[in-house]
């Protein structure tokens, strides 16, 4: 069985996230590549968050119920609750109060923050409706995850 893998061509794991994918640029989601999803996976999910945020972990993106055979998520996923082009996947509300992806935007002068891009393989689809908040989605992720992989990137604003 291949190991679950998750990466982006936009930057190297642990390195700086290009401005294009942040609030200083176009604020679009980067292209993402998935490999080695388990045969028994029913769906995939993606969470992007910032554990270094001053008030605690800040959620930038919630994306779930991707088909298990997904191998690429193209750059610039639309900010919609449901995504027909991604097999009817759903997106939740991030901590900016918007549906979809919002890129890194740490407080100016707060130094570099580390952003986690986590892929989850799920044994069944999540029941959460599009627009759901992180606690509801996280509870289901905790119960239904059979594998996960993660990469990180950093960003700071001077």
VMD Tcl script that builds the backbone (N, CA, C; Angstrom):
set m [mol new atoms 474]
animate dup $m
set s [atomselect $m all]
$s set {name element resname resid chain x y z} {
  {N N UNK 1 A 0.845 -1.186 0.000}
  {CA C UNK 1 A 0.000 0.000 0.000}
  {C C UNK 1 A 0.886 1.243 0.000}
  {N N UNK 2 A 0.601 2.161 -0.895}
  {CA C UNK 2 A 1.362 3.408 -0.950}
  {C C UNK 2 A 0.991 4.281 0.242}
  {N N UNK 3 A 1.942 5.066 0.685}
  {CA C UNK 3 A 1.669 5.990 1.784}
  {C C UNK 3 A 0.951 7.228 1.245}
  {N N UNK 4 A 0.011 7.718 2.026}
  {CA C UNK 4 A -0.692 8.943 1.680}
  {C C UNK 4 A 0.321 10.087 1.590}
  {N N UNK 5 A 0.226 10.879 0.533}
  {CA C UNK 5 A 1.131 12.021 0.390}
  {C C UNK 5 A 0.347 13.252 -0.030}
  {N N UNK 6 A 0.865 14.397 0.372}
  {CA C UNK 6 A 0.198 15.676 0.134}
  {C C UNK 6 A 1.272 16.722 -0.051}
  {N N UNK 7 A 1.206 17.464 -1.154}
  {CA C UNK 7 A 2.226 18.481 -1.398}
  {C C UNK 7 A 1.676 19.551 -2.343}
  {N N UNK 8 A 2.486 20.572 -2.548}
  {CA C UNK 8 A 2.164 21.631 -3.493}
  {C C UNK 8 A 3.385 21.906 -4.345}
  {N N UNK 9 A 3.157 22.356 -5.562}
  {CA C UNK 9 A 4.266 22.775 -6.420}
  {C C UNK 9 A 4.598 24.247 -6.178}
  {N N UNK 10 A 3.797 24.927 -5.358}
  {CA C UNK 10 A 3.952 26.367 -5.154}
  {C C UNK 10 A 5.117 26.724 -4.231}
  {N N UNK 11 A 5.460 25.817 -3.307}
  {CA C UNK 11 A 6.579 26.061 -2.394}
  {C C UNK 11 A 7.011 24.733 -1.779}
  {N N UNK 12 A 8.216 24.746 -1.220}
  {CA C UNK 12 A 8.793 23.563 -0.598}
  {C C UNK 12 A 8.371 23.474 0.863}
  {N N UNK 13 A 8.076 22.255 1.318}
  {CA C UNK 13 A 7.700 22.010 2.719}
  {C C UNK 13 A 8.648 22.758 3.658}
  {N N UNK 14 A 8.052 23.528 4.579}
  {CA C UNK 14 A 8.825 24.254 5.572}
  {C C UNK 14 A 9.381 25.585 5.110}
  {N N UNK 15 A 9.203 25.911 3.854}
  {CA C UNK 15 A 9.742 27.159 3.306}
  {C C UNK 15 A 8.666 28.244 3.245}
  {N N UNK 16 A 9.068 29.418 2.789}
  {CA C UNK 16 A 8.171 30.568 2.724}
  {C C UNK 16 A 7.080 30.375 1.668}
  {N N UNK 17 A 5.863 30.750 2.019}
  {CA C UNK 17 A 4.722 30.688 1.102}
  {C C UNK 17 A 4.775 31.921 0.198}
  {N N UNK 18 A 4.744 31.743 -1.118}
  {CA C UNK 18 A 4.771 32.901 -2.019}
  {C C UNK 18 A 3.616 33.860 -1.752}
  {N N UNK 19 A 3.901 35.144 -1.916}
  {CA C UNK 19 A 2.935 36.208 -1.635}
  {C C UNK 19 A 1.600 36.000 -2.353}
  {N N UNK 20 A 1.647 35.411 -3.546}
  {CA C UNK 20 A 0.435 35.190 -4.347}
  {C C UNK 20 A -0.662 34.494 -3.536}
  {N N UNK 21 A -0.273 33.594 -2.626}
  {CA C UNK 21 A -1.236 32.772 -1.887}
  {C C UNK 21 A -1.590 33.353 -0.521}
  {N N UNK 22 A -1.270 34.633 -0.320}
  {CA C UNK 22 A -1.476 35.302 0.961}
  {C C UNK 22 A -2.314 36.563 0.781}
  {N N UNK 23 A -2.634 37.212 1.911}
  {CA C UNK 23 A -3.410 38.458 1.872}
  {C C UNK 23 A -2.625 39.601 1.240}
  {N N UNK 24 A -1.312 39.421 1.081}
  {CA C UNK 24 A -0.484 40.452 0.446}
  {C C UNK 24 A -0.511 40.326 -1.079}
  {N N UNK 25 A -1.068 39.217 -1.579}
  {CA C UNK 25 A -1.107 38.972 -3.024}
  {C C UNK 25 A -2.526 38.719 -3.488}
  {N N UNK 26 A -2.686 37.692 -4.347}
  {CA C UNK 26 A -3.998 37.378 -4.912}
  {C C UNK 26 A -4.891 36.620 -3.935}
  {N N UNK 27 A -4.309 36.085 -2.870}
  {CA C UNK 27 A -5.070 35.356 -1.844}
  {C C UNK 27 A -5.845 34.184 -2.441}
  {N N UNK 28 A -5.183 33.418 -3.323}
  {CA C UNK 28 A -5.787 32.225 -3.921}
  {C C UNK 28 A -5.144 30.982 -3.315}
  {N N UNK 29 A -5.891 29.886 -3.322}
  {CA C UNK 29 A -5.347 28.629 -2.808}
  {C C UNK 29 A -4.291 28.095 -3.771}
  {N N UNK 30 A -3.211 27.492 -3.246}
  {CA C UNK 30 A -2.194 26.911 -4.118}
  {C C UNK 30 A -2.675 25.589 -4.709}
  {N N UNK 31 A -2.051 25.189 -5.805}
  {CA C UNK 31 A -2.296 23.867 -6.394}
  {C C UNK 31 A -1.823 22.827 -5.389}
  {N N UNK 32 A -2.600 21.767 -5.224}
  {CA C UNK 32 A -2.275 20.710 -4.274}
  {C C UNK 32 A -2.311 19.364 -4.977}
  {N N UNK 33 A -1.398 18.469 -4.591}
  {CA C UNK 33 A -1.306 17.151 -5.184}
  {C C UNK 33 A -1.475 16.094 -4.110}
  {N N UNK 34 A -2.300 15.101 -4.403}
  {CA C UNK 34 A -2.589 14.004 -3.486}
  {C C UNK 34 A -2.075 12.710 -4.104}
  {N N UNK 35 A -1.484 11.867 -3.275}
  {CA C UNK 35 A -1.044 10.558 -3.748}
  {C C UNK 35 A -1.277 9.509 -2.685}
  {N N UNK 36 A -1.429 8.269 -3.110}
  {CA C UNK 36 A -1.472 7.140 -2.192}
  {C C UNK 36 A -2.655 7.090 -1.249}
  {N N UNK 37 A -3.813 7.604 -1.666}
  {CA C UNK 37 A -4.986 7.518 -0.787}
  {C C UNK 37 A -5.317 6.049 -0.539}
  {N N UNK 38 A -5.662 5.698 0.694}
  {CA C UNK 38 A -5.989 4.301 0.992}
  {C C UNK 38 A -7.161 3.795 0.150}
  {N N UNK 39 A -7.113 2.514 -0.210}
  {CA C UNK 39 A -8.185 1.925 -1.014}
  {C C UNK 39 A -9.544 2.015 -0.327}
  {N N UNK 40 A -9.533 2.004 1.002}
  {CA C UNK 40 A -10.800 2.033 1.732}
  {C C UNK 40 A -11.264 3.451 2.086}
  {N N UNK 41 A -10.570 4.465 1.558}
  {CA C UNK 41 A -11.003 5.844 1.803}
  {C C UNK 41 A -12.296 6.115 1.044}
  {N N UNK 42 A -13.245 6.764 1.717}
  {CA C UNK 42 A -14.511 7.141 1.092}
  {C C UNK 42 A -14.487 8.593 0.627}
  {N N UNK 43 A -13.587 9.384 1.215}
  {CA C UNK 43 A -13.491 10.813 0.882}
  {C C UNK 43 A -12.183 11.356 1.436}
  {N N UNK 44 A -11.839 12.562 0.988}
  {CA C UNK 44 A -10.657 13.274 1.473}
  {C C UNK 44 A -11.085 14.640 2.000}
  {N N UNK 45 A -10.275 15.205 2.880}
  {CA C UNK 45 A -10.533 16.543 3.412}
  {C C UNK 45 A -9.214 17.291 3.549}
  {N N UNK 46 A -9.288 18.614 3.478}
  {CA C UNK 46 A -8.112 19.475 3.626}
  {C C UNK 46 A -8.425 20.539 4.667}
  {N N UNK 47 A -7.467 20.756 5.578}
  {CA C UNK 47 A -7.560 21.848 6.539}
  {C C UNK 47 A -6.258 22.636 6.465}
  {N N UNK 48 A -6.371 23.956 6.382}
  {CA C UNK 48 A -5.205 24.835 6.456}
  {C C UNK 48 A -5.404 25.718 7.671}
  {N N UNK 49 A -4.397 25.720 8.559}
  {CA C UNK 49 A -4.521 26.562 9.752}
  {C C UNK 49 A -3.173 27.105 10.201}
  {N N UNK 50 A -3.244 28.043 11.131}
  {CA C UNK 50 A -2.085 28.750 11.672}
  {C C UNK 50 A -2.075 28.565 13.184}
  {N N UNK 51 A -1.227 27.637 13.687}
  {CA C UNK 51 A -1.183 27.417 15.133}
  {C C UNK 51 A -0.461 28.538 15.888}
  {N N UNK 52 A 0.185 29.450 15.148}
  {CA C UNK 52 A 0.948 30.533 15.778}
  {C C UNK 52 A 0.149 31.818 15.957}
  {N N UNK 53 A -1.110 31.802 15.583}
  {CA C UNK 53 A -1.938 33.014 15.689}
  {C C UNK 53 A -2.039 33.457 17.151}
  {N N UNK 54 A -2.070 34.776 17.391}
  {CA C UNK 54 A -2.061 35.292 18.774}
  {C C UNK 54 A -3.199 34.772 19.652}
  {N N UNK 55 A -4.380 34.562 19.078}
  {CA C UNK 55 A -5.532 34.131 19.886}
  {C C UNK 55 A -5.741 32.618 19.835}
  {N N UNK 56 A -4.761 31.871 19.353}
  {CA C UNK 56 A -4.907 30.421 19.211}
  {C C UNK 56 A -5.033 30.043 17.750}
  {N N UNK 57 A -5.100 28.759 17.480}
  {CA C UNK 57 A -5.111 28.265 16.107}
  {C C UNK 57 A -6.203 28.946 15.277}
  {N N UNK 58 A -5.781 29.476 14.122}
  {CA C UNK 58 A -6.654 30.232 13.227}
  {C C UNK 58 A -6.860 29.412 11.961}
  {N N UNK 59 A -8.117 29.153 11.612}
  {CA C UNK 59 A -8.439 28.322 10.459}
  {C C UNK 59 A -8.524 29.167 9.190}
  {N N UNK 60 A -7.775 28.738 8.164}
  {CA C UNK 60 A -7.752 29.441 6.884}
  {C C UNK 60 A -8.568 28.746 5.802}
  {N N UNK 61 A -8.758 27.411 5.939}
  {CA C UNK 61 A -9.497 26.693 4.890}
  {C C UNK 61 A -10.014 25.378 5.429}
  {N N UNK 62 A -11.268 25.090 5.127}
  {CA C UNK 62 A -11.903 23.803 5.418}
  {C C UNK 62 A -12.509 23.302 4.114}
  {N N UNK 63 A -12.048 22.151 3.649}
  {CA C UNK 63 A -12.508 21.564 2.396}
  {C C UNK 63 A -12.699 20.076 2.652}
  {N N UNK 64 A -13.906 19.544 2.392}
  {CA C UNK 64 A -14.133 18.137 2.697}
  {C C UNK 64 A -15.043 17.482 1.662}
  {N N UNK 65 A -15.105 16.143 1.766}
  {CA C UNK 65 A -15.857 15.293 0.849}
  {C C UNK 65 A -15.346 15.369 -0.586}
  {N N UNK 66 A -14.019 15.539 -0.703}
  {CA C UNK 66 A -13.381 15.374 -2.002}
  {C C UNK 66 A -13.446 13.890 -2.361}
  {N N UNK 67 A -13.633 13.553 -3.635}
  {CA C UNK 67 A -13.619 12.142 -4.012}
  {C C UNK 67 A -12.283 11.494 -3.612}
  {N N UNK 68 A -12.302 10.225 -3.209}
  {CA C UNK 68 A -11.071 9.582 -2.743}
  {C C UNK 68 A -10.024 9.381 -3.832}
  {N N UNK 69 A -10.440 9.465 -5.107}
  {CA C UNK 69 A -9.474 9.320 -6.200}
  {C C UNK 69 A -8.922 10.672 -6.671}
  {N N UNK 70 A -9.166 11.724 -5.918}
  {CA C UNK 70 A -8.628 13.047 -6.255}
  {C C UNK 70 A -7.102 12.987 -6.238}
  {N N UNK 71 A -6.469 13.467 -7.297}
  {CA C UNK 71 A -5.004 13.524 -7.331}
  {C C UNK 71 A -4.494 14.966 -7.402}
  {N N UNK 72 A -5.359 15.877 -7.836}
  {CA C UNK 72 A -4.949 17.286 -7.899}
  {C C UNK 72 A -6.121 18.192 -7.552}
  {N N UNK 73 A -5.813 19.218 -6.786}
  {CA C UNK 73 A -6.760 20.288 -6.501}
  {C C UNK 73 A -6.134 21.526 -7.137}
  {N N UNK 74 A -6.769 22.039 -8.156}
  {CA C UNK 74 A -6.172 23.134 -8.912}
  {C C UNK 74 A -6.095 24.411 -8.086}
  {N N UNK 75 A -5.158 25.262 -8.476}
  {CA C UNK 75 A -4.993 26.565 -7.833}
  {C C UNK 75 A -6.286 27.368 -7.945}
  {N N UNK 76 A -6.556 28.156 -6.908}
  {CA C UNK 76 A -7.666 29.100 -6.965}
  {C C UNK 76 A -9.040 28.476 -6.847}
  {N N UNK 77 A -9.228 27.580 -5.871}
  {CA C UNK 77 A -10.544 26.982 -5.652}
  {C C UNK 77 A -11.546 28.102 -5.332}
  {N N UNK 78 A -12.694 28.045 -5.994}
  {CA C UNK 78 A -13.716 29.083 -5.818}
  {C C UNK 78 A -14.255 29.113 -4.386}
  {N N UNK 79 A -14.575 30.310 -3.881}
  {CA C UNK 79 A -15.135 30.428 -2.523}
  {C C UNK 79 A -16.635 30.144 -2.504}
  {N N UNK 80 A -16.995 28.867 -2.638}
  {CA C UNK 80 A -18.392 28.436 -2.666}
  {C C UNK 80 A -18.567 27.306 -1.660}
  {N N UNK 81 A -19.777 27.167 -1.122}
  {CA C UNK 81 A -20.037 26.109 -0.145}
  {C C UNK 81 A -19.966 24.728 -0.778}
  {N N UNK 82 A -20.390 24.587 -2.045}
  {CA C UNK 82 A -20.306 23.310 -2.744}
  {C C UNK 82 A -19.546 23.507 -4.050}
  {N N UNK 83 A -18.757 22.481 -4.402}
  {CA C UNK 83 A -17.875 22.571 -5.558}
  {C C UNK 83 A -18.147 21.428 -6.535}
  {N N UNK 84 A -19.042 21.645 -7.510}
  {CA C UNK 84 A -19.357 20.593 -8.473}
  {C C UNK 84 A -18.120 20.080 -9.221}
  {N N UNK 85 A -17.162 20.964 -9.500}
  {CA C UNK 85 A -15.958 20.570 -10.234}
  {C C UNK 85 A -15.035 19.680 -9.407}
  {N N UNK 86 A -15.265 19.613 -8.112}
  {CA C UNK 86 A -14.469 18.744 -7.234}
  {C C UNK 86 A -15.375 17.672 -6.621}
  {N N UNK 87 A -16.240 17.104 -7.451}
  {CA C UNK 87 A -17.077 15.997 -7.025}
  {C C UNK 87 A -18.105 16.337 -5.962}
  {N N UNK 88 A -18.501 17.608 -5.913}
  {CA C UNK 88 A -19.489 18.011 -4.910}
  {C C UNK 88 A -18.892 18.254 -3.533}
  {N N UNK 89 A -17.563 18.414 -3.479}
  {CA C UNK 89 A -16.905 18.712 -2.198}
  {C C UNK 89 A -17.503 19.974 -1.587}
  {N N UNK 90 A -17.354 20.089 -0.288}
  {CA C UNK 90 A -17.898 21.234 0.444}
  {C C UNK 90 A -16.770 22.029 1.092}
  {N N UNK 91 A -17.049 23.318 1.290}
  {CA C UNK 91 A -16.119 24.187 2.000}
  {C C UNK 91 A -16.836 24.817 3.188}
  {N N UNK 92 A -16.071 25.019 4.259}
  {CA C UNK 92 A -16.612 25.638 5.446}
  {C C UNK 92 A -16.195 27.084 5.572}
  {N N UNK 93 A -16.651 27.669 6.669}
  {CA C UNK 93 A -16.322 29.058 6.969}
  {C C UNK 93 A -14.988 29.106 7.703}
  {N N UNK 94 A -14.077 29.925 7.190}
  {CA C UNK 94 A -12.783 30.103 7.849}
  {C C UNK 94 A -12.916 31.138 8.973}
  {N N UNK 95 A -11.825 31.368 9.682}
  {CA C UNK 95 A -11.888 32.286 10.826}
  {C C UNK 95 A -11.878 33.763 10.431}
  {N N UNK 96 A -11.827 34.044 9.129}
  {CA C UNK 96 A -12.048 35.412 8.649}
  {C C UNK 96 A -13.548 35.674 8.515}
  {N N UNK 97 A -14.365 34.578 8.610}
  {CA C UNK 97 A -15.815 34.699 8.441}
  {C C UNK 97 A -16.273 34.484 7.012}
  {N N UNK 98 A -15.368 33.963 6.149}
  {CA C UNK 98 A -15.681 33.726 4.743}
  {C C UNK 98 A -15.689 32.233 4.454}
  {N N UNK 99 A -16.422 31.826 3.437}
  {CA C UNK 99 A -16.375 30.444 2.962}
  {C C UNK 99 A -15.202 30.310 1.997}
  {N N UNK 100 A -14.467 29.208 2.124}
  {CA C UNK 100 A -13.362 28.938 1.210}
  {C C UNK 100 A -12.017 29.303 1.789}
  {N N UNK 101 A -11.037 29.392 0.894}
  {CA C UNK 101 A -9.647 29.653 1.272}
  {C C UNK 101 A -9.400 31.134 1.481}
  {N N UNK 102 A -8.715 31.450 2.551}
  {CA C UNK 102 A -8.113 32.777 2.747}
  {C C UNK 102 A -6.695 32.505 3.201}
  {N N UNK 103 A -5.762 33.140 2.561}
  {CA C UNK 103 A -4.354 32.843 2.786}
  {C C UNK 103 A -3.776 33.455 4.041}
  {N N UNK 104 A -2.513 33.107 4.285}
  {CA C UNK 104 A -1.808 33.646 5.443}
  {C C UNK 104 A -1.876 35.173 5.495}
  {N N UNK 105 A -2.095 35.682 6.708}
  {CA C UNK 105 A -2.202 37.128 6.904}
  {C C UNK 105 A -1.914 37.438 8.371}
  {N N UNK 106 A -0.707 37.091 8.846}
  {CA C UNK 106 A -0.413 37.312 10.265}
  {C C UNK 106 A -0.320 38.799 10.589}
  {N N UNK 107 A -0.446 39.148 11.862}
  {CA C UNK 107 A -0.297 40.555 12.232}
  {C C UNK 107 A 1.069 41.086 11.783}
  {N N UNK 108 A 1.084 42.324 11.310}
  {CA C UNK 108 A 2.351 42.914 10.892}
  {C C UNK 108 A 3.317 42.955 12.069}
  {N N UNK 109 A 4.572 42.587 11.799}
  {CA C UNK 109 A 5.611 42.636 12.819}
  {C C UNK 109 A 5.566 41.491 13.820}
  {N N UNK 110 A 4.721 40.483 13.589}
  {CA C UNK 110 A 4.577 39.364 14.525}
  {C C UNK 110 A 5.552 38.233 14.223}
  {N N UNK 111 A 6.439 38.452 13.242}
  {CA C UNK 111 A 7.397 37.414 12.876}
  {C C UNK 111 A 6.728 36.357 12.021}
  {N N UNK 112 A 7.507 35.388 11.531}
  {CA C UNK 112 A 6.927 34.364 10.667}
  {C C UNK 112 A 6.010 33.411 11.431}
  {N N UNK 113 A 4.879 33.108 10.840}
  {CA C UNK 113 A 3.968 32.096 11.364}
  {C C UNK 113 A 4.124 30.844 10.503}
  {N N UNK 114 A 3.900 29.683 11.113}
  {CA C UNK 114 A 3.916 28.425 10.368}
  {C C UNK 114 A 2.474 28.037 10.053}
  {N N UNK 115 A 2.225 27.709 8.789}
  {CA C UNK 115 A 0.898 27.330 8.324}
  {C C UNK 115 A 0.901 25.845 7.995}
  {N N UNK 116 A -0.091 25.125 8.538}
  {CA C UNK 116 A -0.194 23.679 8.325}
  {C C UNK 116 A -1.233 23.398 7.249}
  {N N UNK 117 A -0.830 22.635 6.246}
  {CA C UNK 117 A -1.720 22.151 5.191}
  {C C UNK 117 A -1.865 20.658 5.440}
  {N N UNK 118 A -3.044 20.230 5.908}
  {CA C UNK 118 A -3.244 18.839 6.303}
  {C C UNK 118 A -4.302 18.182 5.430}
  {N N UNK 119 A -3.961 16.999 4.936}
  {CA C UNK 119 A -4.874 16.168 4.162}
  {C C UNK 119 A -5.332 15.014 5.035}
  {N N UNK 120 A -6.625 14.752 5.027}
  {CA C UNK 120 A -7.198 13.644 5.778}
  {C C UNK 120 A -7.844 12.660 4.811}
  {N N UNK 121 A -7.578 11.367 4.999}
  {CA C UNK 121 A -8.315 10.313 4.305}
  {C C UNK 121 A -9.383 9.833 5.282}
  {N N UNK 122 A -10.618 9.752 4.796}
  {CA C UNK 122 A -11.770 9.476 5.657}
  {C C UNK 122 A -12.434 8.149 5.302}
  {N N UNK 123 A -12.938 7.456 6.317}
  {CA C UNK 123 A -13.617 6.183 6.049}
  {C C UNK 123 A -15.076 6.376 5.636}
  {N N UNK 124 A -15.587 7.577 5.773}
  {CA C UNK 124 A -16.895 7.932 5.230}
  {C C UNK 124 A -16.962 9.442 5.053}
  {N N UNK 125 A -17.872 9.891 4.193}
  {CA C UNK 125 A -18.017 11.329 3.976}
  {C C UNK 125 A -18.468 12.016 5.256}
  {N N UNK 126 A -18.113 13.296 5.385}
  {CA C UNK 126 A -18.583 14.080 6.526}
  {C C UNK 126 A -20.029 14.511 6.271}
  {N N UNK 127 A -20.795 14.592 7.344}
  {CA C UNK 127 A -22.179 15.038 7.244}
  {C C UNK 127 A -22.310 16.552 7.274}
  {N N UNK 128 A -21.254 17.253 7.669}
  {CA C UNK 128 A -21.305 18.714 7.803}
  {C C UNK 128 A -21.744 19.365 6.490}
  {N N UNK 129 A -22.658 20.322 6.606}
  {CA C UNK 129 A -23.127 21.069 5.444}
  {C C UNK 129 A -22.087 22.112 5.038}
  {N N UNK 130 A -22.127 22.526 3.776}
  {CA C UNK 130 A -21.263 23.600 3.320}
  {C C UNK 130 A -21.462 24.828 4.201}
  {N N UNK 131 A -20.378 25.538 4.482}
  {CA C UNK 131 A -20.445 26.716 5.337}
  {C C UNK 131 A -20.253 26.414 6.811}
  {N N UNK 132 A -20.075 25.134 7.155}
  {CA C UNK 132 A -19.906 24.744 8.566}
  {C C UNK 132 A -18.631 25.358 9.151}
  {N N UNK 133 A -18.616 25.464 10.466}
  {CA C UNK 133 A -17.462 26.005 11.186}
  {C C UNK 133 A -16.510 24.888 11.604}
  {N N UNK 134 A -15.295 25.261 11.956}
  {CA C UNK 134 A -14.240 24.294 12.284}
  {C C UNK 134 A -14.629 23.287 13.368}
  {N N UNK 135 A -15.238 23.684 14.498}
  {CA C UNK 135 A -15.516 22.675 15.526}
  {C C UNK 135 A -16.369 21.513 15.015}
  {N N UNK 136 A -17.405 21.812 14.227}
  {CA C UNK 136 A -18.267 20.749 13.698}
  {C C UNK 136 A -17.486 19.851 12.747}
  {N N UNK 137 A -16.710 20.464 11.857}
  {CA C UNK 137 A -15.924 19.699 10.892}
  {C C UNK 137 A -14.846 18.888 11.621}
  {N N UNK 138 A -14.176 19.502 12.594}
  {CA C UNK 138 A -13.099 18.817 13.312}
  {C C UNK 138 A -13.613 17.602 14.083}
  {N N UNK 139 A -14.789 17.722 14.692}
  {CA C UNK 139 A -15.357 16.582 15.417}
  {C C UNK 139 A -15.528 15.384 14.482}
  {N N UNK 140 A -16.023 15.645 13.280}
  {CA C UNK 140 A -16.206 14.554 12.320}
  {C C UNK 140 A -14.869 14.035 11.804}
  {N N UNK 141 A -13.922 14.947 11.578}
  {CA C UNK 141 A -12.587 14.512 11.137}
  {C C UNK 141 A -11.971 13.584 12.177}
  {N N UNK 142 A -12.096 13.966 13.441}
  {CA C UNK 142 A -11.515 13.158 14.518}
  {C C UNK 142 A -12.107 11.751 14.532}
  {N N UNK 143 A -13.394 11.636 14.193}
  {CA C UNK 143 A -14.075 10.346 14.246}
  {C C UNK 143 A -13.876 9.501 12.986}
  {N N UNK 144 A -13.594 10.129 11.847}
  {CA C UNK 144 A -13.619 9.413 10.566}
  {C C UNK 144 A -12.280 9.331 9.845}
  {N N UNK 145 A -11.209 9.890 10.412}
  {CA C UNK 145 A -9.907 9.889 9.748}
  {C C UNK 145 A -9.231 8.531 9.874}
  {N N UNK 146 A -8.775 8.002 8.725}
  {CA C UNK 146 A -8.025 6.740 8.730}
  {C C UNK 146 A -6.553 6.950 8.381}
  {N N UNK 147 A -6.211 8.113 7.825}
  {CA C UNK 147 A -4.820 8.445 7.527}
  {C C UNK 147 A -4.749 9.951 7.299}
  {N N UNK 148 A -3.548 10.501 7.434}
  {CA C UNK 148 A -3.374 11.926 7.164}
  {C C UNK 148 A -1.930 12.191 6.776}
  {N N UNK 149 A -1.718 13.313 6.124}
  {CA C UNK 149 A -0.380 13.783 5.789}
  {C C UNK 149 A -0.423 15.303 5.852}
  {N N UNK 150 A 0.739 15.901 6.040}
  {CA C UNK 150 A 0.789 17.345 6.257}
  {C C UNK 150 A 2.083 17.913 5.705}
  {N N UNK 151 A 2.006 19.140 5.200}
  {CA C UNK 151 A 3.208 19.914 4.924}
  {C C UNK 151 A 2.972 21.304 5.487}
  {N N UNK 152 A 4.045 22.051 5.648}
  {CA C UNK 152 A 3.931 23.385 6.230}
  {C C UNK 152 A 4.625 24.418 5.353}
  {N N UNK 153 A 4.243 25.645 5.578}
  {CA C UNK 153 A 4.904 26.785 4.944}
  {C C UNK 153 A 4.874 27.931 5.938}
  {N N UNK 154 A 5.736 28.915 5.720}
  {CA C UNK 154 A 5.797 30.050 6.627}
  {C C UNK 154 A 5.492 31.337 5.871}
  {N N UNK 155 A 5.044 32.345 6.640}
  {CA C UNK 155 A 4.800 33.661 6.073}
  {C C UNK 155 A 4.837 34.688 7.174}
  {N N UNK 156 A 5.378 35.866 6.862}
  {CA C UNK 156 A 5.362 36.972 7.826}
  {C C UNK 156 A 5.109 38.272 7.079}
  {N N UNK 157 A 4.579 39.233 7.813}
  {CA C UNK 157 A 4.357 40.584 7.289}
  {C C UNK 157 A 5.140 41.549 8.156}
  {N N UNK 158 A 5.933 42.378 7.525}
  {CA C UNK 158 A 6.776 43.332 8.282}
  {C C UNK 158 A 6.007 44.590 8.616}
}
mol reanalyze $m
mol bondsrecalc $m
mol representation Tube
mol addrep $m
